[in-house]
């Protein structure tokens, strides 16, 4: 009898152990890009870095071998695609990616959870709210019971459709986005923990549209009031019964009804969830007049005048209007054309300026064929966006070549300007992107980059900095952009608008 009892106990223990070891089955899928509808560029399949199936484990840091979350779920990696911000995505590219995701999900049902890994500001030709469209189609496959978490960029847009179909939702709390992977890992961890402890979906989620549309350069968390505004999300997310409270600034360079700021909160305590969201939204509105650019802004001419008379080196100037990391085409030549006309840069011993960058694949191919030291005289740029200036003539010496299978780059010395020409458009954010071309930005008089706010490495390097209000598909003059479809009134386009209703709206869960 004792032996039988022992066998029963052991069996029960083993069954219990097996039950405990059953991991939740969680898929991951998404397409990430910011798309300017004011740029003539189009984003195609070639614009994306695409990972399918097990390739995703290397793309997502928290899913790599040895990371804790990798072993806490049975992961179903479908497709994750990322691209440098650009023009609207072609419908063919979007449909191909979505089809791969849906087919993979169908083949791996049933699921317990989904990490919907998106940016939130993708535009698709002929389609409103593609992130909302995609998650609705995913829901049709996985069903209403699967718990979906949606980590996003704070410059994404949260439509009502996206809010309805996301059970938990969150976004970055820093701009520049130094906490991007921290946010995405936190979202995945919160999902797994709720699946492990049986809580599943939160009981409540609230959505508050805030009629404000501002560029990231006016809402950086390095400065007030965004610094204090985003600081509210930390204690708000720690309130009893609150999972997350987040603020989306939204994406300013797309003309769509969903483009505006949003505050959302999720959790199990209705009062705390509502209060967290409403307090943040009300403070957001109350400080709307205080938002200003993160650096001094003026015309290109005045920026150059300040840089040329300054004793602080390196002096950085942001060429903001064609910033490829905000969605600009990247090949607008207007600024570079103005630089090459100036006497200060005509002589080899003139003021040293580094310009990053202009894309032109034919120019790079020609320079590579000539080699370092070759004398080149060829036009570059304005292949995609020629609205402001034609291709620019670069007549100079090839000083460096960086050979790469997907994006080779060359440096050309024209007078006292080192012009970086890339095969494919790109943003320059880190020091090594200059030094690999034998350029030392720390020793330059002026460094001009196609960017908005400086990313951390460059920000820490600059001795002084200004932002030039230049031309392009992501120029900072929002009031001058031809908006036709955003909801109006919208601050600051409509500066004297009445106070909006900032009451939290309860978002239903899909059934």
N, C-alpha and C positions, 0 to 999 in steps of 0.2 A: 504493500500500500504506500509506504514511504517512497519507494522507488518511482511509482506511478505519479505521486504528487510532485516529486522532483522533476520528472520529465515534463509534466504539465507546466511547472513554473519556468523551466528552461525554455520551453516552446513559446510560452507567453512572452518571455523576455526577448526572444529572438524576433517574434512578430512585432513587438513594440519597437525594437531597434530598427527593423526594416521600415516600419511606418515612419519613424523619425527621419530616416535617410531619404525618403521620397522627396525629391526636390521639385519645386515649381517649374513648369515648362514655360519659358519666356522667349518670345521672338523679339528681334530688333530689326527696324526698317526705317528708311527715311531718305529724303532728298534735301540737300542743304545748299541754298544759294540766295543771295540778295539780287533782285532784278530791277534795274531802273527802266521805267517805261518812257523816260525822257531821253533815252539813248537809242540811236538807230541800230545798235548792235543786237545780235541774236546769239543765244547760248545753245549749243548743240551737244550731242553726245560726246564729242571730242573735247568739250570744255570741262568735262567732269573727270574727277578721279573716282572710279567706280570699284567698289569691293562687293563681291558676291560670295555667299556661303562662308566658308572658313576663312576667306581673305579678310573678313570683317574683324576677326580677332586681332590682327595686327594693326588695323586702322583705329580701333577703339582702345585707348590706354588701359581702362579699367577691366577690359576683357582679355588682356594678354595673359599668357601662362604665368602662374604664380600669384596673380592678383586675387584677393579674397572673393570678389563677386563672381569670378569665373567658376568657382566650385560650389556656389550657393544656388545655382539654377541649372536646369537642362536648357541650354541656350539653343535657339533656332535662328541662326544668322541668315537673313534673306538677301537684301540689297541695301547698301548705304552708299549714296553718291554725294560728293562734295565738289563745289566749284568756286573759283574766285568770283566775287560779285561781278555781274555783267548785265547784258540786256536780257529781255524776256526769253524764256526757254521755248524752243519750238515745240509744237504740240506732238510731233512725232517722237521727239526725245522723251518727253514726259510720259507719253502712253507706253513707250517701250519699258521704261523703268518701272512704272506702276504695274504693268503686266507681269514682269519678273517677280515683283514683290507678292502679288496676289497668287501666282502659281505656286510659289514657295510656301506661302501660308496654307493654301489648300492641301498641299502634300504633307503638312506637319500638324494637322488638327488631331485632337483638340489642344488648345492652349490655355494657360492660366493667366498669362500677362503679355503685354507688348510694350516695348520701349519705342515710342514714335519719335525718332531722332531727326529733328528738322531744325532749320534756321527760322523760318516763319515769314520771310519776305520774298518768296519766289513768285514771279509772275510768269504765266504761260500764255502764249498767243491764243486769243480767242476764248480764254477761260478765266472767270473770276474766282478768287479764293482757291487756288490749287491745293493748298494744304488741307482746307476743309473738304474739298472734293475727294482727295486721296484717302483721308481717314474715314469718310463715309463709305467709300468703296471697300476699304479694309474691313470695316464693321460688317458689311454684308457677307464677308467671308468668315470672319472669326466669331461673329455673334455678339450679343449685347453683354454677356456675362464676363468676358475677358476684361481684366483690369488694365487700362491703358494709361501710361504716364508719358507726358509730353514735355521734355526739356527743350528750351528754346533760347535763342539769342534775344536780348532785350530790345533789339531793333526789329524784331519780328512783329507780326500783326495777329491778334487773337480775335477772329470772327466769332459770331455766335455759334456757327456750325462747328468750328474747331473746339470751342468751349464745351458744347454739348457732348461731343464724341470723345473728349479726353476726361478721364476720371480724376487724374491728378495732373497738374500742370505747373511748370516753374520756369524761371529764366535766370540769366546771369544777373549779378548784382554789382558788376564793375564795368566801367567803360573808360579806357580800353579793357578788353575782356580777359583780364588776368585770372579770373576764376571760372573760365569756360568749362574746363574738364572737371573741376570741383563740383560745379552745378550738375553736370550730366551724370557724374558718378553718384551724387546725392540723390538724384531722381531715381536712378536704377536701384539704389540701395533701399530707398523708402518703399518702392514697389515690392521688392523681394521680401522685406520685413513684413509688410502687410499680408503678403501671400503666405509667409511662413507662420505667422501668428493667427491666421484665420480671419483677420479683420476685413480683408478685401477692399472693396471700394469705400472711399470716405462717405459719410452721410450727407455732407453738404458741399456745394461749391457755389461761389458767387462771382459775378462779372459786373464790372462798372466801366462803361466807356467814358473816357475823359476827352473832350473835344480840344485836344492840343496836338499839334503836329510840328515837331522840331527836329533838326538834324542832330546827329550824334555830337557834332562839334560844339553844340550849345548845351549839351546835357551830359558832359563828362563828369564822372563821379570823382575826379580829381579836385573839382571846385564846387562851390556852392551855387545854387541850392540843391543840385543833384546829389552832392555828397551827403547832405543830411536827409534828403528824401529817401535815397536808397538805404541809408543806415536804419531807417524804420523797419525794413523788411526782416532784419535779423531778430529783434525781440518779438516782432509780430508773429514770426514763424515758430517761436518758442512758447507762445501762449498755450495754455492747456486746451487740448482738443483741436489745435491747428496744425496741419501738416506743412503748409507752405503759404506764404503771402508774397506776391510778386508784382512788379511794375514793368509794363512794356511801354517804351517810348514810342514804338512804331517806326515804320520806315517812311521817310519823307519824300523819296524820289520815285514814287509810283502813284499813279492817279487811279485809285480804286476806293470804293466805299469803305473797305475794312481798314484803311490806313488812318489810324489815330491811336492815341494812347489808351491803355487799358490797365486796370488793376483787378487782379483776381486773388481769391483765397480759397483754400480747401481744408476740410477737416471734419471732425465728428461733433464739435460743440458749435451749435448754430449761432449762439450769441457772440462767441469769441471770433468765429469766422467772419460774421457780418461786421462786427466792430473793427476788426483788423483792416478789412478792405476799405470801409468807409472813412476811417481815420486817415489812411494813406491817401485816398483819392481827394479828400478835402484839403489836406496839406498840399498836395500836388497842385491843385487849382489855386490855392492861396498864394503860392510863390511863383506863379506863371510869369509875372512881370520881371522876375529876377534872373531868368535864364539869359546867359550871354555866352559869347564864344570863349573857349578855353584858352585862347591866346589872342593878342591884339590882331585885328583884321583891318585890311585896307587894300588899296589897289596894288597891282604888281609893281607899278612905278614907285609908289611910296615905300613898299617893302624893300625894294632894291636900294632906294636912297638911304633908308635906315641902316641896312646891312653894310653898305659901302662906307658909311661914316663911323660905323661901330668899331670899337677896339676888341670886342668880344668875338672869339673864334672857337669853334665853328659857329657861324650864324645860320640857323636853319630857316628856310622859307617853305611853307606848304603850298603846293600848286593844287588848290582844292577842287577846282571845277571839273577835272577829268580824273579824279581819284579812282583807279581801277578796283580798289578794295571797298568802294562804296557803290560800284555799279557803272562807273564811267567806262567808255570804250578804251581809254588808255592811250589812244593814238592821236589825240588832238594836239596839233603842232603850234597853236597860237602862242603859248608862253615861250617855248623854245625859239620861235621865230623872233619874238621881241628881244630875247637875250642876245641873239646873234647880231642884232642891229646896233648894239651898244658899244661905244668906244672902249669902255673899261675892259671888255673881254676880247677885243680884236687881236691884241698882241700876245705872243706866247708868254711874255713876262708880266701880263696884266693880272688883275684880280682873279685868283683861282676859284672857280666855281665847279662843283660837281652837279650834273643834272641826271636824275633818275626818275623816269626813263622814257624811252619811246619805242614801241614795238614795230618791227618790220622784218619779216622773215627773209625777204630777198636781199635786203641790206646785209643782214647777218651772214647769209650764204656767200655773198660776194666778199665780205671782209674775211671770212674763214679761208676762202680760196686764195686770197692775197697774202694772208699771214701777218704776224706782228711786225710792225715797221712799215707796212705798205701804206701808200698814199691813196686815199679813197676820195672820190668826188661823186656823190650819189644822193638822190632824194630818199627821204624816209617819212613814214607816218601818214596820217590822214587817209588811210585806206578804208576805214569804217566810218569815222566821223570827220567829214571834211567841211562841216557847216561854218567853222570859224576861221580856218586858214588852210591853204593847200599843203601838199607835202613839203617838208623843209629840206633845203639843200645842206648837206653836211660835207664839207671839204676839209679834210684833215688827215691826221696820222693815226693808224690803228695801233693802240698801245697795249692792248690785252685782249685775249680771247679765252672765254670759258666754254669749253665744249661739253654739251650735255645732250643726251638722247632725245629729250622732249622740249628743252628750252635753252638753246645756246645763247650766249651773250657776248657782246664785244664793247670795248671802250674806245672811243675815238676822240682825239685831242683836236679841237677846233679853236684856234686862238688860245685863250687861257681857260677854256671850258672843256671839262671831260664829260662827254655825252655818252651815256650808257644806252645801247640799243639792244633790245631783246628780241628773240625769235617769236615769243608769245608774250602778251602783256602780263605784267606782274606788278605787285607793290613791293617796295623796298622798306623793310621794317627792322632789319638786323645788321649789325656791323659787318659780319662775315660776307654779306651780300655785296659789299663794296670791296673788301680786302681780297676776295677771290679774283677780282679784276685789277689787283695791284693798286687800288685807290684807297687812300687813308682819309676818311671823312674828318677825323679829329684834327688833321693838319690843314684842311681846306679853309679858305676864307668864308665861302658860302656853300651850303649844301641845299639844293632844291629837290624836293621829293614830291611826287604825285601822291598826295595823302591828305587826310584831314588832320585830326589830332595825331601827334606823334606816338608811335608805339613805344613801350618802355625803354628799350635799348637806346633808341634815338633821343627820346626825351631826356634820358639821363646823360647823354653825350652833349646835347646842345648847350652853348653858352648863352644864347639868346634865340628867340623864335618868334616868327610872325606867320600869320596865315594870309595868303594872297587870295583875294576874291576874283578868281579867274573864270574863264568860260569852259563849258562842258556839260555833259549830261547829268552831272550831280552838283551843279553850282549851288552856292549857299544862299542865293537870293530867291527864297521860296515864294515870296510874294510875286515875283516876276515869272514864275513857272506857269505854264498854261493848264492849270488844273481845271477839269471839267466834271469829274465824277466823285471827288471826295465829298463827304457829308459837310454841309455848311449850316450854320456858321462854324468856323474853326479858328482857334487862336494859334498863332498871332496874325494869320491872314485877315481875320475879322477882329481887330483889336478891341472894339467896343461892344462885343457880344454880351448878352445877358448871362448870368450865372446858370450853369447847367444843373440838371437833376443828377446828383451823385449818390442816389440811393442804391444800395446793393441789390442786384437782380439775381434771384435764385435760378440756377441753371439746372434743368432736369437731366437725369441720367438716361442714356439710351435704353430702350426696352425691346 
